[in-house]
Amino acid sequence: MSQTWLPRFLEAIQAERDAARNTVLSYARDIEDFTAFLTGRERDLTSAGRAEIEAYIVDLEARGMARATRARRLSAIRQLYRFAYLEGWRPDDPAAPVKGPKRARALPRQLDEDAIDRLIEAADRFARDEPQRRRDICLLQLLYATGLRVTELVSLPVAAVRGDPRMILVRGKGGKERMVPLSPPAREAITAWLELRDAADAAQAARSHRAGSPFLFPARGKLGHLGRETFFVRLKDLARAAGLDPAAVSPHALRHSFATHLLANGADLRVIQMLLGHASIATTEVYTHILETRMRELVLEHHPLAKEPDKAEARDPVPSEEAD
């Protein structure tokens, strides 16, 4: 019975969808490959169950098949078994509960070190006044030095940076706390900002007869601190001033840059996980893909065997074993 499944399924695909010949051939190849896999397990389309279908998807991955190819094969199998169920060839649909390959995780955007320097230089040069200049430099230095999430950055308590600490305590997602070290440039920027921030905060407190702000970056809004949207817009302005693509610059991009640059310079992945406040190492492992891509580029750019041979070398005969 199962020998007739594929021809009838393909006929239905072509008739119902007016599918192109290449589409029908693609379905045929996919199902035939699955059938061959089942034969190796002494199964066929009528006796295969969910376990065999899932094993086949795993086998495709082991064979080095791309995620898109695995997803397409599973789609063909699902459609075949759905058709068989509707035709009454099987009392069940074993492919229905099978989950497909997860979508590829988008690699985070990140900036190179030169772009970071240009952003900080733009903050130093393009400000409406001295408080904004010092605040912006402090924000950028602190973000790049710590990899804080933008909410963690703008809501950072001023008490966390009092006394020129080498490390600060950060309260992240779910109220989880972590210690993050500060770089010397970040500490200098904090000290410079605190001088003006404290003076302005004291004057505001005197006028309003209220206690000073508990935040490092106070603001008059409902939150009491600099809003993440305000910082986002300001960062775009600085990107334009620095001659960078504003679409590529965001607080998240600086956080990713922090992690990627650490990894590229030899930091342990577990350390980066703790610094970023990731609950799972799997979340941090995305940065290894960025580094692997860069390493491949370096090999292709600099390895002598990866370069195009010149014409003279291409004409040289390959030495024989006797010559060696």
Secondary structure by P-SEA (a helix, b strand, c coil): cccaaaaaaaaaaaaaccccaaaaaaaaaaaaaaaaaaaaaccccccccaaaaaaaaaaaaaacccaaaaaaaaaaaaaaaaaaaaaccccccccccccccccccccbbbbcaaaaaaaaaaaacccccaaaaaaaaaaaaaaaaccccaaaaaacccccccccccbbbbbccccbbbbbbbcaaaaaaaaaaaaaaaaaaaaaaaaacccccccccccccccccccaaaaaaaaaaaaaaaccccccccaaaaaaaaaaaaaaacccaaaaaaaaccccccccaaaaaaaaaaaaaaaaaccccccccccccccccccccccc
